[in-house]
Amino acid sequence: MPREQGFTSESAMQEALYAFCCQALAQDLETQDQVSCLLSGGRTPLPCYRRLAGTALPWQRIQAALVDERWVPGDDPASNEGNIRACFADNEDFLANFLGMYSAVPIGTAVADCNRRYRKLPRPASFCLLGLGPDGHTASLFPHAEGLKSALTSTEPCAALQAQGSAVTGPHTQRMSLSLQGILDSRRVVLAFTGADKLAVYQQALACEDPLALPLAAVLQQAQVPVHVFHSP
Ligand code: 6PG
């Protein structure tokens, strides 16, 4: 069962999320020379990234990598890599080590290269920070996406998916994502979300028997890695 913490305000949740991420990195840096952490895009984690960016940690020893990406270049406003780099704009050591997913080749061709680069990260990661979509997607594991079944069973860290177009995907249906195994090769999985609609989806996923319909269920219902849930209205 996930370890769930509900907060009465988003700012209280952000505070706790930031403290959790700092502590996870600090704890693992005590025993490992190099650590990694896996960062989702989306709006929710950005305040946490901005605070982490200004935190005195040995960033030369921390290799951060993306959880997922829309297939657009880094200067596109929809680029997760671009948005995360902007949060860490003043942290040169973070930027020097940050591993993105996008390259200017078709996504099907890029997946082998992503896997090669992600296999070099120090694993397990200290944490994998996930968001949640109102449709039950997490990372870029979208309901009924082409490639989802393989992303849930593959032993490779990354997977290319073609999501079904919806209001949630917008025009960005081509996605690179950590596979389920890529997410779970972490000491801690962290899920952070806000809003009553997402809380309802989260609760549905706890009991859902079909991860192809609600991919979050695959993350919540495994026993391999503890899942820490932070949520607020
Ligand atoms: C992405 C994501 C995705 C995100 C959720 C929640 O690129 O879209 O990484 O999984 O975490 O869609 O997004 P918000 O935090 O913006 O609601």
Boltz pocket constraint, residues with backbone or C-beta under 6 A from the ligand:
constraints:
  - pocket:
      binder: B
      contacts: [[A, 40], [A, 41], [A, 42], [A, 43], [A, 44], [A, 45], [A, 67], [A, 68], [A, 69], [A, 70], [A, 80], [A, 130], [A, 131], [A, 132], [A, 133], [A, 137], [A, 138], [A, 139], [A, 140], [A, 192]]
      max_distance: 6.0
